[in-house]
């Protein structure tokens, strides 16, 4: 009887540990996404017809931000980055989007991954580390921005937002509202 009790206890302990470890790992990732246009720029730009969708997975354990985007109707792309700033506010560039097809006109898709070495710290905004960037973004305070020759201040903006408070397992905040 004691042997069965020990085996049952061991199995329960192993299952409990596995569940705890999967919860901890899951809590270190959050997926943010959004769609946008020039109307989301702050201040808004004249409707240039450009629209985009983007999704980024923030992984604290791996220290990565992996993104993919699809941009439509862009004319003469000149730059793209992630900025700090909530919906309706503009903010500083934190990391450029790598390998952009500069001067493209039309539609393109792209995937990329950022790592801590890519970060340009900005102490004035409280972004001194990769974790600071992750915390700001999962709270709804960052956006992707594409610039064109005609709109050097930004032609197209996608606010990165958690889908809901429940989907943001890093800090439970879901304050980002697409305006």
C-alpha positions in Angstrom: 0.0 0.0 0.0 2.8 2.4 0.8 4.5 1.7 -2.5 1.2 2.6 -4.4 0.9 5.8 -2.3 4.5 6.8 -3.1 3.9 6.2 -6.8 0.7 8.1 -6.8 2.3 11.0 -4.9 5.3 10.9 -7.4 2.9 11.0 -10.4 0.9 13.9 -8.9 4.1 15.8 -8.1 5.4 15.3 -11.6 2.1 16.4 -13.2 2.0 19.5 -10.9 5.5 20.5 -11.7 4.9 20.1 -15.5 1.8 22.3 -15.2 3.6 24.9 -13.2 6.5 25.0 -15.6 4.2 25.3 -18.6 2.4 28.2 -16.9 5.6 30.0 -16.1 6.8 29.6 -19.7 3.5 30.8 -21.1 3.5 33.8 -18.8 6.7 35.0 -20.4 5.2 35.4 -23.9 2.5 37.7 -25.2 1.3 38.3 -28.7 0.4 41.8 -29.7 -1.1 42.7 -33.0 -2.9 45.5 -34.8 -3.9 47.0 -38.1 -3.6 50.6 -39.2 -3.3 53.3 -41.7 -2.1 56.9 -41.9 -5.3 57.9 -39.9 -3.6 56.5 -36.7 -0.6 58.7 -37.1 -0.3 61.5 -34.5 -1.1 63.9 -36.0 -3.0 62.0 -38.7 -1.7 62.2 -42.3 -3.8 62.8 -45.4 -5.3 59.5 -46.5 -2.6 58.0 -48.7 -4.3 54.6 -49.1 -1.6 52.7 -47.2 -2.8 50.1 -44.7 -1.0 47.3 -42.8 -1.4 44.4 -40.4 1.3 43.3 -37.9 1.7 40.8 -35.2 4.6 40.5 -32.8 5.4 37.8 -30.2 7.3 39.2 -27.2 9.3 36.4 -25.5 10.9 37.4 -22.3 12.7 34.1 -21.7 14.2 34.0 -25.2 14.8 37.8 -25.1 13.3 38.2 -28.6 10.5 40.1 -30.3 9.5 38.3 -33.4 7.2 40.2 -35.8 5.6 39.8 -39.2 3.8 42.4 -41.2 1.9 42.9 -44.4 1.9 46.4 -45.9 -0.4 47.5 -48.7 -0.4 50.5 -51.1 2.8 52.1 -49.7 4.5 54.5 -52.1 8.3 55.0 -51.9 9.0 53.4 -48.5 11.9 55.2 -46.8 12.0 53.8 -43.2 10.3 51.8 -40.6 10.7 51.3 -36.8 9.1 50.5 -33.5 8.3 53.6 -31.4 7.3 54.1 -27.8 3.9 55.8 -27.5 0.3 54.8 -26.9 -2.5 55.3 -29.3 -2.9 58.9 -30.3 0.6 59.9 -29.1 3.8 60.0 -31.0 7.1 58.9 -29.5 10.8 58.2 -30.2 12.2 55.5 -32.4 13.5 52.6 -30.3 14.5 49.9 -32.9 14.5 50.1 -36.8 12.8 47.4 -38.7 15.6 45.5 -40.4 16.0 44.7 -44.1 13.1 46.9 -45.3 12.6 46.9 -49.1 13.4 50.6 -49.3 11.8 52.7 -52.1 9.2 49.9 -52.8 5.8 51.0 -53.9 2.9 48.6 -53.6 2.5 45.6 -51.3 5.1 43.7 -49.3 5.3 41.3 -46.4 8.1 40.9 -44.0 9.2 38.9 -40.9 12.0 39.9 -38.5 13.3 39.3 -35.0 14.7 41.9 -32.6 17.1 41.1 -29.8 18.5 43.1 -26.9 21.6 44.2 -29.1 19.2 45.9 -31.5 17.8 48.2 -28.8 18.6 52.0 -28.9 18.1 52.9 -25.2 16.0 56.0 -24.5 16.4 57.0 -20.8 14.0 60.0 -21.3 11.1 57.5 -22.0 12.3 54.9 -19.4 13.5 52.5 -22.0 16.9 51.5 -20.8 16.7 47.7 -21.4 15.0 45.1 -23.5 12.7 44.3 -20.5 11.7 47.9 -20.3 10.7 47.8 -24.0 8.7 44.5 -23.5 6.9 46.0 -20.5 6.0 49.1 -22.3 4.8 47.3 -25.4 2.7 44.7 -23.5 1.0 47.7 -21.7 -0.1 49.0 -25.1 2.6 51.7 -25.4 4.3 51.0 -28.7 3.6 51.1 -32.4 5.1 50.2 -35.7 5.6 53.0 -38.1 6.5 53.1 -41.8 7.7 56.3 -43.4 7.7 57.4 -47.1 9.3 60.1 -49.0 6.0 62.0 -49.1 5.4 61.5 -45.4 8.8 61.5 -43.7 7.2 61.9 -40.2 5.2 58.7 -40.8 2.8 57.4 -43.4 1.4 54.4 -41.8 1.0 53.4 -38.1 0.0 50.1 -36.4 -0.6 50.3 -32.7 0.5 47.0 -31.1 -2.1 45.8 -28.7 -2.9 42.7 -26.6 -6.2 41.2 -27.8 -7.6 41.2 -24.2 -6.5 41.4 -20.6 -6.6 37.6 -20.5 -4.2 37.2 -23.5 -1.6 39.5 -21.9 0.0 37.0 -19.5 3.0 39.1 -18.8 1.2 41.8 -16.7 -2.5 41.5 -17.4 -2.9 45.0 -18.8 -5.0 45.6 -21.8 -5.3 49.3 -22.1 -4.5 49.7 -25.8 -7.4 51.0 -27.8 -7.2 51.4 -31.6 -8.4 54.9 -32.3 
